Amino acid sequence: MQPIPVAPKLEPRASVRIHVVTPLWESLSLSSAMGVPVHLKMEAFQPVGSFKARGIGAACLDSWEAGARRLVCASAGNAGYAVAYAGRKIGIPVTVVVPKTTPDWLRGLVRREGATVVVHGDSWDDAHKYGTQLAEQDGSAYIHPFDDPRVWKGHSSIIHEIAEVGVTPGAIAVSVGGGGLLCGLLEGMHEVGWTDVPILAVETEGTASFAAAVRAGRLVTLDRIDSVATTLGARRVAAKALDWTKRHPITPWQVTDREAVDACIRFADEHRVLVEPACGASLAAVYGRAVPLEGLWPIVIIVCGGAGVSIKLLDEWKKMLG
């Protein structure tokens, strides 16, 4: 393994902020579809296009302040982009390991932030293993995309922002991949006293590692990821996400890839915002009036966003899914 040069340690920058406060909108179209008030927490408006700026940014800042001279992350998309962005804002070198399936244009987004991109393996799991090996080099810190208490703490700020504007949800709908966002939301909810507000944890059918774990009562590793919602593609959910099901009302829910993509297209038409199919999963659950949400209001959807989307891709996915 060839060592990757690192920069000297810089002085702390207390003023560095990676994420921004995002708006909370009431959506008349989704409210009409669901039959109750629906609010949108617009994480798609983060500088990197997704909620990852919060937790990933917090972990990057913490690692840097602890003395790290380089950041390493394995990611198929959004997490790596967030680490690259955070590294540029902080002024610290970043290496992002991506699997071969990561498209060239998405690698380009990461490189544009000044990060080094290393291609390794056929899946995130392969990239993750190699990334942790790279991070063992002196002065490096590995930033896990979802299984890190620092990441959860960063994501918890979403709940505090919702509470600060005076909205108390009757239920929250959120897409679940590795469970980092879910864990962060739950941490925040218990900090503000929303201990009985149910969560609808939405996955596509080909990425449902959380639902599999809940059914089995233990962590389950999927044989493979089979979905266009690749950023939900953690074959094994974080253990903390399963632990939370013992303390909080969480209902797993699945939608099809077609439902997720259709929701993205409908959302773009109605709200003029592009989001990934991973985000479209939770939108689809509300557009489709998911049974566990009936009788609950207001509903808050975490519009988690995603950088891996374009009009062309949405059209291609729609045609592919028939």
C-alpha positions in Angstrom: 0.0 0.0 0.0 1.5 3.3 -1.0 1.4 6.0 1.6 -0.5 9.2 0.8 1.2 12.5 1.7 -0.4 14.5 4.5 -0.4 18.2 5.3 1.0 19.7 8.5 -1.4 20.2 11.4 -3.1 23.6 11.1 -4.3 25.9 14.0 -7.9 25.3 15.1 -10.6 27.2 13.2 -13.4 27.6 15.7 -15.5 29.6 13.2 -15.6 26.7 10.6 -19.2 25.6 10.0 -19.9 22.7 7.7 -23.7 22.6 7.7 -26.4 25.3 7.4 -29.8 25.7 9.1 -32.4 24.4 6.6 -36.0 25.5 6.2 -39.1 23.6 7.4 -41.8 24.0 4.9 -45.5 23.0 4.9 -46.2 21.1 1.7 -49.7 21.7 0.4 -49.4 18.9 -2.2 -48.1 16.3 0.2 -50.7 17.4 2.8 -53.4 16.9 0.2 -52.0 13.5 -0.7 -51.9 12.4 3.0 -55.0 14.2 4.2 -53.2 15.8 7.1 -50.6 18.6 7.4 -47.2 17.5 6.1 -44.0 19.5 6.7 -40.6 19.1 4.9 -37.3 19.5 6.6 -35.2 20.5 3.6 -31.9 18.8 4.1 -31.5 18.8 0.3 -30.5 22.4 0.7 -27.2 21.6 2.6 -24.1 22.7 0.7 -23.3 19.1 -0.4 -27.0 18.4 -1.2 -27.7 16.1 1.7 -28.0 15.8 5.5 -24.5 14.3 5.5 -23.1 17.8 6.0 -24.3 17.7 9.6 -23.0 14.5 11.1 -20.0 14.0 8.8 -19.0 17.6 9.3 -19.1 17.2 13.1 -17.0 14.0 12.9 -14.5 15.7 10.6 -14.1 18.8 12.8 -13.7 16.5 15.9 -11.0 14.4 14.2 -9.1 17.5 13.1 -9.3 19.1 16.5 -8.0 15.9 18.0 -4.9 16.1 15.8 -5.7 14.3 12.6 -3.6 15.4 9.7 -5.7 13.6 7.0 -9.3 12.4 6.7 -10.2 9.1 5.1 -13.7 7.9 4.2 -15.2 5.1 2.2 -18.3 6.0 0.4 -20.4 5.4 -2.7 -21.4 9.0 -2.9 -22.9 11.5 -0.3 -20.7 10.7 2.7 -17.5 11.0 0.7 -18.6 14.2 -0.9 -19.4 15.6 2.6 -16.0 14.6 3.9 -14.3 16.2 0.9 -16.3 19.4 1.4 -15.5 19.5 5.1 -11.8 18.9 4.5 -11.7 21.8 2.1 -13.5 24.1 4.5 -11.1 23.0 7.4 -8.0 23.0 5.3 -7.0 19.3 5.7 -6.3 16.7 3.1 -9.0 14.1 2.4 -8.9 10.7 0.7 -12.2 9.1 -0.4 -12.3 5.4 -1.3 -15.1 4.6 -3.7 -16.2 1.2 -5.1 -16.0 0.6 -8.8 -19.7 1.2 -9.2 -19.4 4.9 -8.3 -20.0 6.8 -11.5 -17.2 9.1 -12.9 -19.3 12.2 -12.5 -19.8 11.6 -8.8 -16.1 11.0 -8.4 -15.6 14.3 -10.1 -17.7 16.1 -7.5 -15.4 14.7 -4.8 -12.2 15.6 -6.7 -13.6 19.2 -7.3 -13.5 19.7 -3.5 -9.7 18.9 -3.6 -9.9 15.3 -2.3 -8.0 12.3 -3.6 -10.2 9.6 -5.0 -9.1 6.0 -4.7 -11.2 3.3 -6.5 -11.3 -0.1 -4.8 -13.6 -3.0 -4.7 -17.0 -3.9 -6.1 -19.1 -2.6 -3.1 -19.0 -0.2 -0.2 -18.0 -3.0 2.1 -14.8 -3.5 0.0 -14.1 0.2 0.0 -14.7 0.4 3.7 -12.2 -2.3 4.5 -9.5 -0.7 2.4 -10.3 2.8 3.7 -9.8 1.6 7.3 -6.4 0.2 6.3 -5.4 3.6 4.8 -6.5 5.4 7.9 -4.0 3.3 10.0 -1.2 5.4 8.5 0.2 8.0 10.9 -1.9 11.1 11.3 -5.0 9.9 9.6 -8.6 9.5 10.9 -11.3 7.3 9.4 -14.7 8.9 9.1 -17.4 6.3 9.1 -20.4 7.3 7.1 -23.0 6.2 9.6 -21.8 4.1 12.6 -20.2 6.8 14.7 -21.6 8.6 17.8 -20.1 11.9 16.5 -22.1 11.5 13.3 -25.3 10.8 15.2 -24.8 13.9 17.4 -24.3 16.0 14.3 -27.5 14.7 12.8 -29.5 15.4 16.0 -29.3 19.1 15.2 -32.1 18.5 12.7 -34.6 17.8 15.5 -33.5 20.8 17.5 -34.1 23.1 14.5 -37.6 21.6 14.1 -38.4 22.1 17.8 -37.1 25.7 17.7 -39.7 26.8 15.1 -42.5 25.4 17.2 -43.5 22.3 15.3 -44.1 19.1 17.3 -44.6 16.2 14.9 -47.2 13.6 15.2 -44.9 11.3 13.2 -41.6 11.6 11.4 -40.9 9.8 8.1 -37.2 9.2 7.2 -35.3 7.1 4.7 -32.9 4.6 6.3 -29.6 3.2 4.9 -27.0 2.4 7.5 -29.0 4.0 10.2 -26.8 7.1 11.0 -29.6 9.6 10.3 -32.1 7.5 12.2 -29.9 7.3 15.2 -29.2 11.1 15.1 -32.9 11.9 14.9 -33.7 9.6 17.8 -31.0 11.2 19.9 -32.4 14.6 19.2 -35.9 13.6 19.8 -35.1 12.3 23.3 -33.2 15.4 24.0 -36.2 17.6 23.3 -38.7 15.2 25.0 -40.3 13.7 21.9 -40.0 10.2 23.4 -43.3 8.9 22.1 -43.3 10.5 18.6 -43.3 7.5 16.2 -40.9 7.2 13.3 -41.6 5.5 10.0 -38.2 4.1 8.8 -38.4 3.7 5.1 -36.2 1.6 2.8 -36.5 0.3 -0.7 -37.2 -3.4 -1.0 -33.7 -4.1 -2.3 -31.9 -2.3 0.6 -34.0 -3.3 3.6 -31.3 -4.3 6.1 -33.0 -2.4 8.9 -36.3 -4.2 8.4 -34.5 -7.5 8.2 -32.8 -6.8 11.5 -36.1 -5.9 13.2 -37.8 -9.0 11.9 -34.9 -11.2 13.1 -34.3 -9.4 16.4 -30.6 -9.2 15.5 -28.3 -7.7 13.0 -28.7 -9.2 9.5 -26.2 -8.8 6.6 -27.9 -8.8 3.2 -26.4 -10.9 0.5 -26.4 -8.0 -1.9 -28.0 -4.6 -2.5 -30.5 -4.6 -5.4 -31.9 -1.1 -5.8 -31.3 2.1 -7.7 -31.3 3.8 -4.3 -27.6 2.9 -3.9 -27.0 5.4 -1.1 -29.3 3.3 1.1 -27.1 0.4 0.3 -25.7 -0.7 3.6 -25.8 -4.5 3.7 -25.8 -4.3 7.6 -27.4 -1.5 9.6 -25.7 0.0 12.6 -26.2 -1.9 15.8 -27.4 1.3 17.5 -30.3 1.6 15.1 -31.6 -1.8 16.1 -31.1 -0.9 19.8 -33.3 2.1 19.5 -36.3 -0.1 18.5 -36.3 -1.3 22.1 -36.7 2.3 23.4 -38.8 4.1 20.8 -41.7 3.4 18.5 -40.1 2.8 15.1 -41.9 1.1 12.2 -39.9 -0.3 9.3 -41.6 0.3 5.9 -40.6 -0.6 2.3 -41.4 0.9 -1.0 -40.4 -0.3 -4.5 -37.7 1.3 -6.6 -40.4 2.5 -9.0 -42.4 4.1 -6.2 -39.2 5.9 -5.0 -38.3 7.2 -8.5 -41.9 8.3 -9.2 -41.9 10.2 -5.9 -38.7 12.0 -6.9 -40.2 13.0 -10.2 -43.5 14.1 -8.6 -41.6 16.0 -5.9 -39.5 17.8 -8.5 -42.6 18.8 -10.3 -44.4 20.1 -7.2 -41.5 21.6 -5.2 -38.9 22.3 -7.9 -36.2 20.3 -6.0 -34.3 17.3 -7.2 -33.6 14.5 -4.7 -32.2 10.9 -5.0 -34.3 7.8 -5.0 -32.9 7.2 -1.5 -34.8 10.3 -0.4 -37.7 9.4 -2.7 -38.3 6.3 -0.5 -39.7 8.4 2.4 -41.5 10.7 0.1 -43.2 7.7 -1.6 -44.4 6.4 1.8 -46.3 9.6 2.4 -47.5 10.0 -1.2 -48.8 6.5 -0.9 -50.5 7.1 2.5 -48.5 4.5 4.4 -50.8 2.8 6.9 -48.7 3.4 10.0 -49.0 7.1 9.4 -52.8 7.2 9.3 -54.4 9.3 12.1 -51.1 11.0 12.9 -50.4 14.7 12.3 -48.5 16.8 11.5 -46.1 14.6 9.6 -42.6 15.7 9.2 -40.6 14.2 6.3 -36.8 14.5 6.5 -36.0 15.4 2.9 -32.5 14.0 3.1 -31.6 15.0 -0.5 -28.6 13.5 -2.2 -26.0 14.6 -4.7 -26.3 11.6 -7.0 -29.3 12.8 -9.1 -30.0 14.7 -12.3 -33.0 15.1 -14.6 -31.3 12.7 -17.0 -30.8 10.0 -14.3 -34.4 10.3 -13.2 -35.5 9.7 -16.7 -33.2 6.8 -17.2 -34.4 5.2 -13.9 -38.0 5.7 -14.9 -37.4 4.0 -18.3 -35.4 1.2 -16.7 -38.1 0.4 -14.2 -40.7 0.3 -16.9 
